[in-house]
């Protein structure tokens, strides 16, 4: 991987980390899909750090394999965290409907 790409990935990871550490005000806006910008920047930073590790490690070494595994783990975590939101919302909606039905039944029985 070219050094310029590795440098760019490391810069993205550093900006993401420093923004989160210092609590930058631009992390609060909500992106489409109800994801805060800070969460998206965290995911991008993790993937950039893992990608730069691939670029810094030599080919056909154990370090390169660990770097690839860390990138796959970062991307899998991103997919998991995005997919968990609809599941939680569905569960909470189901609980709300069940509560409302229970109140309706008690009100009709009284």
Secondary structure, 3 states (H helix, E strand, C coil): CCHHHHHHHHHHHHHHHHHHHHCCHHHCCEECCCEEHHHHHHHHHHHHHHHHHHHHCCCCCHHHHHHHHHHHHHHHHHHHHHHHHHHHHHHHHHHHHHHHHHHHHHHHHC
